[in-house]
Amino acid sequence: MSQPTTIDEYIAAAAAEARPILRQIRAIVRKAAPAAVETISYRIPTFKLNGSLVHFAAFKNHIGFYPPVRGNVALVKAVARYAGEKGNLRFPLDEPMPYKLIERIVKHRVRQNADLAAERLARRRKKK
């Protein structure tokens, strides 16, 4: 795959069986984080909102979803079967895609990033 400059280009260059999945994941992220900005980072689709929100990528046998889930015990437990060695998620292409779980992850990341942004702002105000 040549280096894409947009998510549309990334999806168009992906394997045919992965394209509808990538489109659905993109739609889920857009709905769960409507203010997020689409970009390409690390050569994969990325959404940013108060920092890096989520990344996803198509591989031969799975869809990768990043970053690892942290900070919510129930959600960490729910994604455990998909977690790779570094905690990044791998959703197998030969199984139903857990779209509702992906939506939960995105909403969790939106809350985490909002909390971190508020903490950074509070620290800046405190220094002044």
C-alpha angles and dihedrals in degrees: 000000000000116000107283120215097196137033089245090058091047093052093045090054095047124099113282094245091053098049099080090046092051090048091051093048090049090051091049092052092046091051095044094043108025093168093054118115120230119227143142116255126168085007092292136097111281135181120204127199118155085345130330109345108176141336128199135185141181120238132176095269106013149022113247118217123191153238108030116259113254138160100041116080095197092049093046088053092048093054097040095103090056098044117115126208093285094039095258111138126248117192109194115233091218092062131063109279111247095229095163089053090050089052091051090050093051093049089049091051091049089055092045093050092046090051092049091048090051091049092050091049092049091051091050092050091047092054092055 
